[in-house]
Amino acid sequence: MFEYIRLKNFKSFGDVEFNLLDKKGNPKKLILIYGENGIGKSNVASSFFMLSETMRTMDVRDILQSLLAQNHDQINDEEFTQLIKSQYKDIETIIHECKMVGSTDPMYLEFGFKISEKSGKYILETDDSQIIHERLEFTLTKNKGTYFDITPDKSIISPKIFKGKKALQEIKFACEKFWGKHSLLSILMHESDDKADQYIKDQISDNFNSVIKFFSRVSCKIKFGSRQERGFIGLPKELLGSLEKGRIRIDKEAQLDRTAEMLTQFFQLTYRDIKKAYYKKEKKNDRIRYQLMISKYIAGQAREIDFSLESTGTQSLIQQLPFMLVAVKGSVSVIDEFDTGIHDLLVKDLILSLEECINGQLIVTTHNTLLMESGLSKEFIYVINETQNGDKEIQCITHYDPKIHPNTNIRDQYIFGKYSGIPEHAAVDFRALLTTLKDE
């Protein structure tokens, strides 16, 4: 799980540290981030998303080769466009999207993490177009050490990453060829996933393999503006990548049926009028194209409805469900604007239910202040503020009041400005706005 993150010149953050440890020094399993609109909540979530993106840049070549190898009738234009938008991203594009506008200093990301009670640290630093520093610290065999520390002028890669010398030499060669435009972690993850090169995967040490698994299973669902939304999900084998529609191999049909059964259970617990979920299937060759359907009571009668016709809030909830399940399964999941389109009371029930079940770590941004008076631990609640000099800070509310009384109404305190992170009162003269538009 993540212990902290530090960001410099990342989007709207000049220099900020986000501490995720509880009083005992353990990573918190649930983090709720509040703040006024535009303060940077989505930017915090985006830092995890960027981490995931930088670890997949080496996969682009394989994706393109796979697409070019497919027949036209096996993938339609919509699927092709979606795949390219979601995964065709080089490091320069990622940097352009994330580096603070107008900043001439390097962008710096540092992630502190804990795996099996052992702490580590990963650093990634870039200029305007490529990676200029990358460092990973974690347990080598028994003691903590540096797995690699790379800049344009030096390249230190510990032999402890591998069980043999040949694999180390191959990775050093790949690093000389690709590093800068790709991170070493991306290179290593790509090589360990390459089914054509089982040798590299078999040679990775157990401790380093646990690091790769941890980072590869981080899931992020992020909003960019009002329309764009992107996500990476580190899927356990029992979860589908998309619950609404998609294609799977025909030998995975039983998994599809189990997913429909799971969705039926979920809907029956969260919606009074939805009685059943199932998939409409179209089988072709060795693939099944599936589309989520629901049986719903409308005007006193059960009617079959294409799920794409459901409300924005219901669709948003189902898109977020896999990310919730990933956190329950034991990995890290980051969800931006968790409450979008979902009723406040349902959001409250979902978060309380998740809090009891999380085996990993769930980080969400939200505007739902009802959660503050739901009985959740005060240590779960964070607020982003702007300081007097224009910098940002991300603090747990216990930072402002270490001895919050159990009977204190946190929501009222927040609304009255005790923890900051709220918008200023706005009185807008809309008639004056219309007057401005008049053509004299």
Secondary structure, DSSP 4 states (H G I P E B T S, - for coil): -EEEEEEEEETTEEEEEEE-B-TTS-B-SEEEEE--TTSSHHHHHHHHHHHHHHTSGGGHHHHHHHHHHS-GGGS-HHHHHHHHHHH---HHHHHHHHBPTT--SPEEEEEEEEETTEEEEEEEEE-SSSEEEEEEEEESSSSEEEEEEEETTEEEE-GGGBSSHHHHHHHHHHHHHHBTTB-HHHHHHHHHH-TT-HHHHHHB-HHHHHHHHHHHT-EEEEEETTTEEEEE----TTS-S-SSEEEEEGGGHHHHHHHHHHHHHHHHHH-SSEEEEEEEEEEETTEEEEEEEEEEEETTEEEEEEGGGS-HHHHHHHHHHHHHHHHHHTSEEEETTTTTTS-HHHHHHHHHHHHHH-SSEEEEE---GGGGGTT--GGGEEEEEE-TTS-EEEEEGGGT-TT--TT--HHHHHHTTTT---PPP----HHHHHHHH---
